[in-house]
């Protein structure tokens, strides 16, 4: 399991989508809750990875540790990446962000069947010089606003 996770981290750091895809089960589910994304199956995963690397062209992840219960694996480490483009509705400062990451994996048939990729979106936005509120609205729409904030904005229009 650890070898598969490390191989995936290496492929993603090289932004080698075909190599990453070879490690994924045909029923692979890739989730990144911070970005509100969920991809299921080969075509969706390939599209998600390609889009992610377009937004973060210098993506690099290092895995520093892990824990397993025999069925699942959690890894933690550091991600370094520069937010680019307009996918998030903002103009980033061009600086490379560095932040902690943890990744939860599940496996099937000797391949990675699920990856949940967790990072702090607010910290990524802060290091990229952009508004977390604007990015969250772009990613999640009106649901990104806390109910009390949405109520205040609606009441005071």
C-alpha positions in Angstrom: 0.0 0.0 0.0 2.7 2.4 0.9 4.6 1.6 -2.3 1.5 2.3 -4.4 0.9 5.6 -2.6 4.5 6.7 -3.0 4.4 5.7 -6.7 1.3 7.8 -7.2 2.9 10.8 -5.4 5.9 10.4 -7.7 3.8 10.2 -10.8 1.8 13.3 -9.7 4.9 15.3 -8.8 6.1 14.5 -12.4 2.6 15.3 -13.6 2.7 12.1 -15.4 -1.0 11.4 -15.8 -0.6 8.1 -17.7 1.7 6.7 -15.0 -0.7 7.8 -12.3 -3.6 6.2 -14.2 -1.8 2.8 -14.2 -1.9 2.8 -10.4 -5.7 3.4 -10.2 -8.4 0.8 -10.1 -11.1 1.1 -12.8 -13.6 2.1 -10.1 -11.2 4.7 -8.7 -12.8 7.6 -6.7 -10.6 10.7 -6.3 -11.9 13.3 -3.9 -10.5 16.7 -3.0 -12.9 18.2 -0.4 -11.1 21.5 -0.3 -11.9 22.0 -4.0 -15.3 20.3 -3.9 -14.3 17.8 -6.5 -15.1 14.1 -6.9 -14.0 12.0 -9.9 -15.2 8.4 -10.4 -13.7 6.1 -13.1 -10.8 6.4 -15.5 -12.1 9.2 -17.8 -13.2 11.4 -14.9 -9.9 10.8 -13.0 -7.8 11.6 -16.0 -9.8 14.8 -16.6 -9.5 15.8 -12.9 -5.7 15.2 -12.8 -5.2 17.1 -16.0 -7.3 20.0 -14.8 -5.5 20.1 -11.4 -2.1 20.2 -13.0 -3.2 23.0 -15.3 -4.1 25.0 -12.2 -1.0 24.0 -10.3 1.7 23.4 -13.0 4.6 22.9 -10.5 2.7 20.6 -8.1 5.0 18.6 -5.9 4.1 16.4 -2.9 6.3 14.6 -0.4 5.0 11.9 1.8 6.6 12.1 5.3 4.7 9.5 7.2 1.8 7.0 7.1 -0.5 4.9 9.2 -2.5 1.8 8.2 -5.0 -0.6 9.6 -4.3 -3.2 7.0 -7.1 -2.1 4.7 -6.7 1.6 4.4 -3.7 3.9 4.4 -3.3 7.5 5.5 -0.3 9.5 4.5 0.8 12.9 5.5 3.4 15.3 4.1 3.9 18.6 2.4 2.5 19.9 -0.9 4.2 22.7 -2.8 2.3 24.3 -5.7 1.7 27.6 -7.4 -1.9 28.6 -8.1 -2.2 29.8 -11.7 -4.9 30.7 -14.2 -8.5 31.8 -13.6 -10.1 28.5 -12.5 -10.7 30.0 -9.1 -12.0 33.4 -10.2 -9.0 35.2 -8.8 -5.6 36.5 -9.9 -2.9 34.7 -7.7 0.4 36.4 -6.8 2.5 33.7 -8.5 4.2 32.6 -5.4 4.6 28.9 -4.6 2.6 27.8 -1.7 3.8 25.2 0.8 1.4 23.5 3.2 0.6 20.3 5.0 -1.4 17.7 3.3 -2.9 14.4 4.3 -4.2 11.7 2.0 -6.5 8.8 2.7 -6.3 5.8 0.5 -8.3 2.6 0.0 -7.2 -0.3 -2.3 -8.8 -3.0 -4.4 -7.2 -5.7 -6.6 -3.7 -4.4 -5.8 -4.5 -0.9 -7.1 -5.6 2.4 -5.5 -9.4 2.5 -5.4 -10.0 5.7 -3.5 -8.0 8.8 -2.7 -9.2 11.6 -0.5 -6.8 14.6 -0.7 -7.0 17.0 2.2 -5.4 20.5 2.4 -6.2 23.8 4.0 -7.8 25.9 1.2 -7.7 29.1 3.3 -3.9 28.6 3.8 -3.4 28.0 0.1 -5.4 31.1 -0.7 -3.4 33.2 1.9 -0.1 32.1 0.4 -1.4 32.7 -3.1 -2.5 36.2 -2.2 -6.2 35.6 -3.0 -9.5 35.9 -1.1 -10.6 32.6 0.3 -14.2 33.9 0.2 -14.0 34.5 -3.6 -12.4 31.1 -4.2 -15.0 29.3 -2.1 -17.8 31.1 -3.9 -16.3 30.1 -7.3 -15.9 26.5 -6.2 -19.1 26.1 -4.1 -21.5 28.9 -5.2 -23.8 30.5 -2.6 -23.4 27.4 -0.4 -19.9 28.6 0.4 -21.3 31.4 2.6 -22.1 30.6 6.2 -25.9 30.7 6.7 -25.6 33.7 9.0 -23.5 35.6 6.5 -25.9 34.8 3.7 -28.8 35.9 5.8 -27.1 39.2 6.7 -26.3 39.9 3.1 -29.8 39.1 2.0 -31.4 41.2 4.8 -29.2 44.2 4.1 -29.6 44.6 0.3 
